[in-house]
Amino acid sequence: MSGRRLRPAAAALAALLLTSAACTAGTDHDAREVTLAFGGDVHFEPAVARLLTSPGSAFGAAGAPLRAADLALVNLETPITGRGEPQAKRYVFRAPTKGAEELSAAGIDAVSLANNHSMDFGRTGLADTIAAVGAVRVGAFGAGRDVDEAFRPWRAEVRGVRIAVFGFSQVDDLAADWAAGPGRAGIALAADTDRAVRAVAAARADSDLVIVMPHGGTEGDPCPTRRQQEFARRMIEAGADIIVGAHAHVLQGAGRLGGGYVAYGLGNLLWYSPGLFPPFSARAGVLTLTVRDRTVVRSELTPTVRSGSGRPEVLTGWRAAMARQNFTDLRGCAGLEAVDYAARP
């Protein structure tokens, strides 16, 4: 059952029924095991916008692991708006409301707006984006009407597991203008690390699982920067359990860091161009994590490659095996340790 279907009132009833069933079977331990699916950068620029013919079609087969998870999260790298003024920057994106419908139909529960494109059409565009995804019951985090809201986690409860999700941008372009402030809408910046640490620590106190989705790194570089690594370390020390990043437009390494799990980047899941940083920017994937008692006990990458139409193609057979091995090998330059899943209870 997807977390997207477990909305407030229904969630409480579903959690009660699931807990009762688990207790009857004597498997309360299993009732607190949840699956999380993460995708990388998503937007709906011209090539992709042509795929918005019917809800759920743009993601193609890549939507299956998103819908199958209890909770699915991606980085939405575009405003969804028809208003606002374009910002003075090289790449300016926007999407129609069909983009929000596509996110919902693909099984995505919430999106990070803490990135360098969510305000491409200013604060008007940001407000429209939050309203557009909210209208189709998709959550948003990493941005808000003021700094308190931007640093506030999006929350969900799945099978009795209380989950808090944060988004923080590490991209410096226009950061000063786009930063949320007292009484000023904007995005949550990782540069305000002390505030981020306090927010994560507060969520640790009243949540079973804390997830952080940073947006940073060097575009085209499969190895995370020292800045990415240091921020990940600070977040785990503050109480984060899982960190999944974006922005480099290529896959970056994943593995264990201290007591947490880190995946520094998942590439471009739904993107207009395969040639941004050839050949690697065409490669991406959906990362599915099975979590029990704050610990990742299983991980699986559903590898994808951008097709000629822009729709992600899910790799199979030897191509999938090779893609997964390449993803595993990226752990080396990321300074992460292998997770010994066999040793998990």
C-alpha positions in Angstrom: 0.0 0.0 0.0 1.5 3.3 -1.0 2.0 6.0 1.6 0.3 8.4 -0.8 -3.0 6.7 -0.2 -2.6 7.0 3.6 -3.9 10.5 4.2 -4.7 11.8 7.7 -8.0 10.2 8.7 -7.5 7.1 6.5 -3.9 6.8 7.8 -5.0 6.4 11.4 -7.6 3.8 10.5 -5.2 1.9 8.3 -2.5 2.0 10.9 -4.9 0.6 13.5 -6.0 -2.2 11.2 -2.5 -3.1 10.2 -1.3 -3.1 13.8 -4.2 -5.3 14.9 -3.5 -7.7 12.1 0.2 -7.8 13.0 -0.5 -8.4 16.7 -2.9 -11.2 15.8 -0.2 -12.9 13.7 2.4 -12.1 16.4 4.5 -10.0 13.9 4.5 -6.5 15.3 8.1 -6.3 14.4 7.2 -6.6 10.7 4.4 -3.9 11.1 7.1 -1.3 11.7 9.1 -2.2 8.5 8.5 0.4 5.7 9.7 0.8 2.2 10.8 4.1 0.8 11.4 5.0 -2.8 13.5 7.9 -3.9 14.0 9.4 -7.3 16.4 12.2 -8.5 15.7 15.4 -10.4 12.3 15.7 -12.0 10.9 18.5 -14.3 8.6 18.9 -17.3 10.5 20.9 -19.9 9.5 20.7 -23.6 10.5 17.1 -24.4 9.0 15.8 -21.2 6.0 18.1 -21.4 4.9 16.3 -24.6 4.6 13.1 -22.5 1.9 14.6 -20.3 -0.9 13.0 -22.3 -2.5 11.1 -19.4 -1.6 11.1 -15.7 1.1 8.5 -14.9 2.4 8.2 -18.5 5.5 10.3 -18.4 7.4 8.2 -15.9 6.6 5.0 -17.8 7.8 1.8 -16.1 9.8 3.9 -13.6 6.5 4.7 -11.9 6.1 1.1 -10.8 8.7 1.1 -7.9 7.5 4.6 -6.9 3.9 3.3 -6.6 4.9 0.1 -4.9 6.7 1.8 -2.0 5.0 2.9 1.2 6.4 6.4 0.6 7.9 7.9 -2.5 9.9 11.1 -2.6 11.6 13.0 -5.5 13.3 16.4 -6.1 11.0 18.6 -8.1 13.3 20.9 -10.0 10.7 23.2 -11.5 7.9 25.6 -10.4 4.4 24.6 -11.5 2.9 27.9 -12.4 1.7 30.1 -15.3 2.5 33.3 -13.4 5.5 35.2 -12.1 8.5 36.8 -13.7 11.4 34.7 -14.9 14.6 35.1 -12.8 17.8 36.4 -14.2 19.6 33.1 -14.7 20.7 30.8 -17.5 18.2 28.0 -17.2 14.6 28.9 -16.2 12.1 26.1 -15.9 8.3 26.0 -15.4 5.6 23.3 -15.7 1.8 23.3 -16.3 -0.6 21.9 -13.7 -0.5 18.6 -15.5 2.9 18.2 -14.0 1.4 18.0 -10.5 -1.2 15.5 -11.7 1.7 13.4 -13.1 3.5 13.4 -9.8 0.4 12.1 -8.0 -0.4 9.5 -10.6 3.2 8.2 -10.5 2.7 7.5 -6.8 4.9 10.3 -5.5 3.9 11.4 -2.0 6.0 14.5 -1.5 8.6 16.6 -3.3 11.6 18.6 -2.2 11.5 22.3 -3.3 14.9 23.1 -1.8 16.7 23.5 -5.1 18.0 26.1 -7.6 14.9 26.0 -9.8 11.8 26.0 -7.5 11.9 29.8 -7.6 12.6 30.3 -11.3 9.4 32.4 -11.5 9.9 34.1 -8.1 7.9 33.8 -5.0 4.7 33.9 -7.0 5.8 30.7 -8.8 6.8 29.1 -5.5 3.4 29.8 -4.0 1.7 28.4 -7.0 3.8 25.2 -6.9 3.0 24.5 -3.3 -0.7 25.1 -4.1 -0.6 22.9 -7.2 1.0 19.9 -5.6 -1.2 20.3 -2.5 -4.3 20.2 -4.7 -3.5 16.7 -5.8 -2.5 15.6 -2.3 1.3 15.6 -2.8 3.3 17.2 0.0 6.1 19.7 -0.4 9.1 20.5 1.9 12.3 22.5 1.8 10.4 25.8 1.1 7.7 27.9 2.6 6.0 31.2 3.3 8.7 32.0 5.9 11.9 30.6 7.3 10.1 28.6 10.0 7.9 26.9 7.4 10.8 26.2 5.0 12.8 24.5 7.8 9.7 22.5 9.0 9.6 18.9 8.0 6.9 17.3 6.0 5.4 14.5 8.1 3.7 11.2 7.4 2.8 8.1 9.3 3.0 4.7 7.7 2.2 1.5 9.6 2.6 3.4 12.9 6.1 4.7 11.9 6.3 8.5 12.2 8.4 10.0 9.4 9.8 13.5 9.1 11.4 14.7 5.8 13.5 17.8 5.3 14.9 19.5 2.2 18.0 21.8 2.2 19.7 23.5 -0.8 23.5 23.8 -1.0 23.5 25.6 -4.3 24.8 29.2 -4.0 23.3 30.7 -7.1 20.7 33.3 -6.1 20.8 31.8 -2.6 20.7 35.2 -0.8 17.7 36.3 -2.8 15.9 33.0 -2.6 16.5 32.2 1.0 13.4 32.0 3.3 13.5 34.6 6.0 11.3 36.0 8.8 8.1 37.0 7.0 9.7 36.2 3.6 8.9 33.2 1.4 11.8 31.1 0.1 13.8 27.9 0.3 15.7 26.3 3.2 19.4 26.7 2.8 22.0 24.2 4.0 24.3 27.2 4.6 22.2 27.9 7.7 23.6 24.7 9.1 22.9 25.5 12.7 19.2 26.0 12.0 19.1 22.8 10.0 20.8 20.9 12.8 18.3 22.3 15.3 15.4 21.4 13.0 16.6 17.8 12.5 17.4 17.3 16.2 13.9 18.5 17.1 12.3 16.1 14.6 14.5 13.3 16.1 12.8 13.8 19.4 9.3 13.1 18.1 9.8 11.0 15.0 10.6 7.3 14.4 12.5 8.0 11.1 14.1 11.2 10.0 15.0 11.8 6.3 17.0 14.7 4.8 17.2 15.5 1.1 20.0 17.9 0.3 20.5 19.6 -3.1 24.2 20.1 -3.8 27.4 18.9 -5.4 29.3 19.5 -8.6 27.2 19.0 -11.7 28.5 16.1 -13.7 30.8 14.8 -11.0 29.9 11.3 -9.7 31.9 11.9 -6.6 30.4 14.1 -3.8 32.2 17.2 -2.7 33.7 17.7 0.7 30.8 20.1 1.4 28.2 17.4 0.6 30.0 14.9 2.9 30.4 17.4 5.8 26.7 18.3 5.6 25.7 14.7 5.5 27.8 14.0 8.6 26.3 16.9 10.5 22.8 15.8 9.6 23.5 12.2 10.9 25.0 13.6 14.1 21.9 15.7 14.6 19.7 12.6 14.3 19.0 12.0 10.6 18.7 8.3 9.6 18.6 8.6 5.8 20.1 11.2 3.5 19.3 11.2 -0.3 20.7 14.0 -2.4 20.3 15.5 -5.8 21.7 18.2 -8.2 24.8 16.7 -9.8 22.6 15.3 -12.7 24.6 12.0 -12.4 24.5 9.1 -10.0 26.6 9.4 -6.9 27.6 6.8 -4.3 25.4 5.2 -1.6 26.2 3.4 1.6 26.7 3.7 5.3 28.0 6.8 7.1 28.2 6.4 10.9 24.8 5.2 12.0 23.0 6.5 8.9 22.5 5.6 5.3 23.5 8.1 2.6 22.9 8.2 -1.2 24.5 11.4 -2.5 22.7 11.6 -5.8 20.3 9.7 -8.0 20.7 11.5 -11.3 17.9 12.8 -13.6 14.8 10.6 -13.3 12.6 12.7 -15.6 14.6 15.3 -17.6 14.6 17.0 -20.9 18.1 16.3 -22.1 20.4 13.2 -22.0 23.4 15.2 -23.1 24.0 17.5 -20.2 27.0 15.6 -19.0 27.3 12.7 -21.5 27.1 9.8 -21.2 26.3 9.7 -17.5 23.5 12.3 -17.2 21.1 9.9 -19.1 21.6 7.3 -16.3 19.5 7.4 -13.1 17.3 5.2 -11.1 14.7 4.7 -8.4 16.3 3.7 -5.1 14.0 1.6 -2.8 15.0 1.2 0.8 13.5 -1.1 3.3 13.8 0.3 6.8 13.2 -1.3 10.1 13.8 0.4 13.5 15.7 3.3 11.9 18.0 0.9 10.0 18.1 0.3 6.3 17.9 -3.5 6.0 17.6 -3.7 2.2 18.3 -1.5 -0.7 17.5 -1.9 -4.4 18.2 0.3 -7.4 15.8 0.2 -10.3 18.2 1.5 -12.9 16.9 3.8 -15.7 18.2 5.5 -18.8 16.6 8.4 -20.6 14.9 7.2 -23.8 14.7 9.2 -27.0 11.2 10.5 -26.0 12.5 11.7 -22.6 10.6 8.9 -20.8 12.8 6.9 -18.4 13.4 3.4 -19.6 13.9 0.7 -16.9 16.9 -1.4 -17.6 16.6 -5.2 -17.4 18.9 -8.2 -17.7 22.7 -7.7 -18.0 22.2 -4.0 -18.6 20.5 -3.6 -15.2 23.1 -5.8 -13.5 25.9 -3.6 -14.9 24.2 -0.4 -13.9 23.7 -1.7 -10.3 27.4 -2.7 -10.2 28.4 0.8 -11.4 26.3 2.3 -8.8 27.8 0.2 -6.1 31.3 1.1 -7.3 30.6 4.8 -6.8 30.6 4.2 -3.0 34.4 4.3 -3.1 34.9 8.0 -3.9 32.0 8.9 -1.7 33.8 7.7 1.4 30.9 5.4 2.4 30.9 1.9 3.8 29.1 -1.1 2.5 26.0 -2.1 4.3 26.0 -5.7 5.5 22.4 -6.6 5.0 23.0 -10.2 5.8 23.9 -9.2 9.3 20.6 -7.4 9.9 18.0 -9.2 12.0 
